[in-house]
Amino acid sequence: MDKGSDKNKSFRPKKRIEKGQRGYGLKQIAKMTLGSGNLDLAVELPTGEDLNEWLAVNTIEFYNEINLIYGALLEFCTPETCPIMSAGPKYEYLWADGQNIKTPLKVSASEYIDFLMTWVESQLNNESLFPTQIGVAFSKNFLSTIKVIFKRLFRVYAHIYHTHFQHIMSLGMEYHLNTCFKHFIFFIDRFKLVDQKELAPLAELIQQFRERGRERMEREASGNC
């Protein structure tokens, strides 16, 4: 198996913010601050920028990240290997989007994640929710939709950690996964996007990330970097 090529698979087409489109400048800022390695700084709203636009740009980037990570696991996550969408023995997810599928369906993890990412992609492509034209106002239900997106994207991380972490390690992707998930947690914490009860399947890992983040901030504040 060519591990390098697997890492570059995308589960769904990457969502791009093109030059000249709304959010392109913020995307560059996000990339630079994330590159600094300081995740607290990376999630902060840049001075003078619009909160909704910052949320929109980062939602697209988190979607793309999870796309790539899950794309590397396609051969491991099949209806045969993962017949239910779960995050450990205590948590099972049934799919319903409230629009096309209103009665929750019990489906395999791969089917669930396909439904989920298709739904997220449709939200990102909805101009009334994620306008690409500069100056167009965000809709009144933008924030509520963002919260649903992040709640559902978390479930993909939860399934990966509980069911596929050994596969992630075999691909040499554990550092990348942890960094992406830590960034995800810091972002949803900063803007209060997901209820704590939804994060329960990975509560222990999340607590470790939060504690390390606080310790680093305390070191920096005391000048002992």
C-alpha beads as a LAMMPS data file, in Angstrom:
LAMMPS data file: protein, C-alpha beads

225 atoms
224 bonds

1 atom types
1 bond types

-500.0 500.0 xlo xhi
-500.0 500.0 ylo yhi
-500.0 500.0 zlo zhi

Masses

1 110.0

Atoms # bond

1 1 1 0.000 0.000 0.000
2 1 1 1.355 3.424 -0.915
3 1 1 0.854 5.382 2.290
4 1 1 1.774 8.676 0.695
5 1 1 -0.990 8.492 -1.908
6 1 1 -3.553 7.396 0.713
7 1 1 -2.861 10.485 2.779
8 1 1 -3.742 12.684 -0.182
9 1 1 -7.114 11.124 -0.945
10 1 1 -10.106 13.317 -0.311
11 1 1 -13.403 11.752 0.659
12 1 1 -15.315 14.495 -1.160
13 1 1 -14.134 17.342 -3.427
14 1 1 -12.192 20.003 -1.580
15 1 1 -14.133 23.224 -1.032
16 1 1 -12.012 26.127 -2.247
17 1 1 -12.078 29.843 -1.527
18 1 1 -10.732 31.386 -4.697
19 1 1 -8.772 34.624 -4.969
20 1 1 -11.210 37.503 -5.315
21 1 1 -13.936 35.669 -3.437
22 1 1 -15.196 36.697 -0.045
23 1 1 -13.036 35.305 2.765
24 1 1 -9.887 34.781 0.693
25 1 1 -7.876 37.294 2.741
26 1 1 -9.059 35.755 6.012
27 1 1 -8.104 32.332 4.702
28 1 1 -4.522 33.564 4.235
29 1 1 -4.494 35.009 7.766
30 1 1 -5.804 31.712 9.158
31 1 1 -3.098 29.801 7.297
32 1 1 -0.327 32.060 8.626
33 1 1 -1.466 32.001 12.256
34 1 1 -1.989 28.238 12.148
35 1 1 1.510 27.889 10.739
36 1 1 2.887 29.654 13.814
37 1 1 1.946 26.621 15.912
38 1 1 0.045 28.757 18.429
39 1 1 -3.497 27.371 18.284
40 1 1 -4.832 29.932 20.756
41 1 1 -3.749 32.659 18.351
42 1 1 -4.946 30.681 15.342
43 1 1 -8.563 30.602 16.534
44 1 1 -8.794 34.254 17.597
45 1 1 -10.895 36.582 15.466
46 1 1 -8.429 38.937 13.742
47 1 1 -8.796 42.547 14.858
48 1 1 -11.431 44.449 12.917
49 1 1 -12.744 41.419 11.031
50 1 1 -16.328 40.177 10.802
51 1 1 -17.130 37.243 13.106
52 1 1 -19.470 35.507 10.651
53 1 1 -16.885 35.690 7.903
54 1 1 -14.240 34.224 10.230
55 1 1 -16.611 31.399 11.181
56 1 1 -17.411 30.735 7.516
57 1 1 -13.768 30.565 6.393
58 1 1 -12.794 28.255 9.236
59 1 1 -15.824 26.000 8.746
60 1 1 -14.698 25.408 5.170
61 1 1 -11.140 24.661 6.284
62 1 1 -12.250 22.219 8.999
63 1 1 -14.482 20.450 6.474
64 1 1 -11.521 20.118 4.102
65 1 1 -9.270 18.762 6.866
66 1 1 -11.731 16.072 7.927
67 1 1 -12.284 15.228 4.267
68 1 1 -8.591 14.436 3.865
69 1 1 -8.231 12.539 7.134
70 1 1 -11.259 10.356 6.539
71 1 1 -10.264 9.932 2.903
72 1 1 -7.147 8.081 4.080
73 1 1 -9.350 5.590 5.932
74 1 1 -11.781 4.605 3.183
75 1 1 -10.423 1.074 2.792
76 1 1 -10.720 0.513 6.559
77 1 1 -14.171 2.022 7.118
78 1 1 -16.650 -0.098 5.173
79 1 1 -20.189 -1.375 5.818
80 1 1 -18.600 -4.720 6.742
81 1 1 -15.992 -3.384 9.199
82 1 1 -18.166 -0.598 10.649
83 1 1 -21.805 -1.691 10.345
84 1 1 -22.966 1.051 12.704
85 1 1 -21.884 4.674 13.124
86 1 1 -20.444 4.676 16.610
87 1 1 -17.935 6.377 18.870
88 1 1 -17.214 3.564 21.287
89 1 1 -19.749 1.187 22.865
90 1 1 -21.785 3.946 24.553
91 1 1 -22.414 6.177 21.548
92 1 1 -24.270 5.305 18.358
93 1 1 -25.431 7.868 15.816
94 1 1 -28.509 7.590 13.590
95 1 1 -28.720 9.786 10.502
96 1 1 -31.389 12.411 9.914
97 1 1 -30.875 15.789 8.295
98 1 1 -34.313 17.171 9.203
99 1 1 -35.039 17.892 5.544
100 1 1 -34.739 14.960 3.167
101 1 1 -34.483 12.363 5.958
102 1 1 -36.604 13.192 9.002
103 1 1 -36.880 9.757 10.575
104 1 1 -33.463 8.736 12.004
105 1 1 -31.844 5.922 10.010
106 1 1 -29.517 3.257 11.337
107 1 1 -26.763 3.039 8.729
108 1 1 -23.141 1.958 8.564
109 1 1 -20.421 4.435 9.529
110 1 1 -19.342 4.918 5.915
111 1 1 -22.930 5.610 4.826
112 1 1 -23.472 7.959 7.769
113 1 1 -20.311 9.927 7.027
114 1 1 -21.235 10.071 3.335
115 1 1 -24.648 11.486 4.266
116 1 1 -23.031 13.884 6.741
117 1 1 -20.348 15.239 4.424
118 1 1 -22.826 15.536 1.557
119 1 1 -25.075 17.576 3.826
120 1 1 -22.211 19.822 4.974
121 1 1 -21.097 20.306 1.388
122 1 1 -24.623 21.400 0.431
123 1 1 -24.582 23.985 3.236
124 1 1 -21.189 25.320 2.138
125 1 1 -22.455 25.626 -1.450
126 1 1 -25.604 27.467 -0.369
127 1 1 -25.028 31.117 -1.288
128 1 1 -27.631 32.302 1.200
129 1 1 -25.637 30.689 4.033
130 1 1 -22.064 31.032 2.760
131 1 1 -22.113 34.013 0.384
132 1 1 -19.060 34.259 -1.863
133 1 1 -19.807 37.772 -3.071
134 1 1 -18.275 40.608 -1.046
135 1 1 -20.872 42.749 0.699
136 1 1 -23.668 40.164 0.765
137 1 1 -25.105 39.763 4.273
138 1 1 -25.091 36.448 6.097
139 1 1 -28.502 34.936 6.790
140 1 1 -30.150 35.113 10.211
141 1 1 -29.837 31.351 10.681
142 1 1 -26.120 31.293 9.796
143 1 1 -24.863 30.737 13.349
144 1 1 -27.412 28.018 14.133
145 1 1 -26.404 26.188 10.937
146 1 1 -22.705 26.547 11.796
147 1 1 -23.338 24.921 15.173
148 1 1 -25.048 21.930 13.550
149 1 1 -22.166 21.580 11.085
150 1 1 -19.570 21.504 13.869
151 1 1 -21.639 19.095 15.968
152 1 1 -21.791 16.694 13.037
153 1 1 -18.147 17.097 12.016
154 1 1 -17.168 16.208 15.578
155 1 1 -18.875 12.847 15.133
156 1 1 -16.471 11.984 12.317
157 1 1 -13.518 12.694 14.613
158 1 1 -15.167 10.650 17.380
159 1 1 -15.594 7.649 15.079
160 1 1 -12.022 7.925 13.804
161 1 1 -10.491 8.049 17.284
162 1 1 -12.574 5.204 18.677
163 1 1 -12.508 2.858 15.688
164 1 1 -9.638 3.753 13.400
165 1 1 -6.799 5.131 15.520
166 1 1 -4.681 2.033 14.898
167 1 1 -5.162 2.607 11.169
168 1 1 -4.205 6.263 11.611
169 1 1 -1.009 5.128 13.353
170 1 1 -0.233 2.615 10.614
171 1 1 -0.417 5.512 8.137
172 1 1 1.807 7.713 10.313
173 1 1 -0.968 10.286 10.638
174 1 1 -1.478 10.427 14.408
175 1 1 0.350 13.753 14.867
176 1 1 -1.613 15.325 12.030
177 1 1 -4.912 13.980 13.388
178 1 1 -4.183 15.233 16.907
179 1 1 -3.144 18.673 15.670
180 1 1 -6.249 19.037 13.508
181 1 1 -8.543 17.864 16.285
182 1 1 -6.914 20.122 18.872
183 1 1 -7.390 23.082 16.507
184 1 1 -11.034 22.015 16.061
185 1 1 -11.595 21.866 19.838
186 1 1 -9.923 25.206 20.523
187 1 1 -12.081 26.792 17.813
188 1 1 -15.411 25.424 19.045
189 1 1 -14.446 26.314 22.629
190 1 1 -13.535 29.861 21.660
191 1 1 -16.864 30.526 19.932
192 1 1 -19.077 28.157 21.986
193 1 1 -20.216 26.194 18.937
194 1 1 -20.878 22.723 20.398
195 1 1 -22.563 21.719 23.675
196 1 1 -20.281 19.857 26.073
197 1 1 -22.611 16.844 26.175
198 1 1 -22.026 16.330 22.445
199 1 1 -18.281 16.064 23.106
200 1 1 -18.654 13.264 25.680
201 1 1 -17.263 10.443 23.457
202 1 1 -13.838 12.144 23.461
203 1 1 -14.104 13.984 26.795
204 1 1 -10.862 12.585 28.230
205 1 1 -8.775 13.478 25.183
206 1 1 -10.369 16.928 24.962
207 1 1 -9.603 17.583 28.629
208 1 1 -5.943 16.701 28.018
209 1 1 -5.766 19.151 25.120
210 1 1 -7.403 21.893 27.181
211 1 1 -5.084 21.360 30.151
212 1 1 -1.976 21.438 27.987
213 1 1 -3.257 24.623 26.376
214 1 1 -3.760 26.266 29.773
215 1 1 -0.320 25.167 30.948
216 1 1 1.306 26.659 27.865
217 1 1 -0.554 29.939 28.334
218 1 1 0.545 30.076 31.987
219 1 1 4.179 29.459 30.997
220 1 1 4.012 32.191 28.387
221 1 1 2.374 34.597 30.842
222 1 1 5.149 33.966 33.384
223 1 1 7.831 34.406 30.752
224 1 1 9.071 30.816 30.955
225 1 1 8.417 29.825 27.350

Bonds

1 1 1 2
2 1 2 3
3 1 3 4
4 1 4 5
5 1 5 6
6 1 6 7
7 1 7 8
8 1 8 9
9 1 9 10
10 1 10 11
11 1 11 12
12 1 12 13
13 1 13 14
14 1 14 15
15 1 15 16
16 1 16 17
17 1 17 18
18 1 18 19
19 1 19 20
20 1 20 21
21 1 21 22
22 1 22 23
23 1 23 24
24 1 24 25
25 1 25 26
26 1 26 27
27 1 27 28
28 1 28 29
29 1 29 30
30 1 30 31
31 1 31 32
32 1 32 33
33 1 33 34
34 1 34 35
35 1 35 36
36 1 36 37
37 1 37 38
38 1 38 39
39 1 39 40
40 1 40 41
41 1 41 42
42 1 42 43
43 1 43 44
44 1 44 45
45 1 45 46
46 1 46 47
47 1 47 48
48 1 48 49
49 1 49 50
50 1 50 51
51 1 51 52
52 1 52 53
53 1 53 54
54 1 54 55
55 1 55 56
56 1 56 57
57 1 57 58
58 1 58 59
59 1 59 60
60 1 60 61
61 1 61 62
62 1 62 63
63 1 63 64
64 1 64 65
65 1 65 66
66 1 66 67
67 1 67 68
68 1 68 69
69 1 69 70
70 1 70 71
71 1 71 72
72 1 72 73
73 1 73 74
74 1 74 75
75 1 75 76
76 1 76 77
77 1 77 78
78 1 78 79
79 1 79 80
80 1 80 81
81 1 81 82
82 1 82 83
83 1 83 84
84 1 84 85
85 1 85 86
86 1 86 87
87 1 87 88
88 1 88 89
89 1 89 90
90 1 90 91
91 1 91 92
92 1 92 93
93 1 93 94
94 1 94 95
95 1 95 96
96 1 96 97
97 1 97 98
98 1 98 99
99 1 99 100
100 1 100 101
101 1 101 102
102 1 102 103
103 1 103 104
104 1 104 105
105 1 105 106
106 1 106 107
107 1 107 108
108 1 108 109
109 1 109 110
110 1 110 111
111 1 111 112
112 1 112 113
113 1 113 114
114 1 114 115
115 1 115 116
116 1 116 117
117 1 117 118
118 1 118 119
119 1 119 120
120 1 120 121
121 1 121 122
122 1 122 123
123 1 123 124
124 1 124 125
125 1 125 126
126 1 126 127
127 1 127 128
128 1 128 129
129 1 129 130
130 1 130 131
131 1 131 132
132 1 132 133
133 1 133 134
134 1 134 135
135 1 135 136
136 1 136 137
137 1 137 138
138 1 138 139
139 1 139 140
140 1 140 141
141 1 141 142
142 1 142 143
143 1 143 144
144 1 144 145
145 1 145 146
146 1 146 147
147 1 147 148
148 1 148 149
149 1 149 150
150 1 150 151
151 1 151 152
152 1 152 153
153 1 153 154
154 1 154 155
155 1 155 156
156 1 156 157
157 1 157 158
158 1 158 159
159 1 159 160
160 1 160 161
161 1 161 162
162 1 162 163
163 1 163 164
164 1 164 165
165 1 165 166
166 1 166 167
167 1 167 168
168 1 168 169
169 1 169 170
170 1 170 171
171 1 171 172
172 1 172 173
173 1 173 174
174 1 174 175
175 1 175 176
176 1 176 177
177 1 177 178
178 1 178 179
179 1 179 180
180 1 180 181
181 1 181 182
182 1 182 183
183 1 183 184
184 1 184 185
185 1 185 186
186 1 186 187
187 1 187 188
188 1 188 189
189 1 189 190
190 1 190 191
191 1 191 192
192 1 192 193
193 1 193 194
194 1 194 195
195 1 195 196
196 1 196 197
197 1 197 198
198 1 198 199
199 1 199 200
200 1 200 201
201 1 201 202
202 1 202 203
203 1 203 204
204 1 204 205
205 1 205 206
206 1 206 207
207 1 207 208
208 1 208 209
209 1 209 210
210 1 210 211
211 1 211 212
212 1 212 213
213 1 213 214
214 1 214 215
215 1 215 216
216 1 216 217
217 1 217 218
218 1 218 219
219 1 219 220
220 1 220 221
221 1 221 222
222 1 222 223
223 1 223 224
224 1 224 225
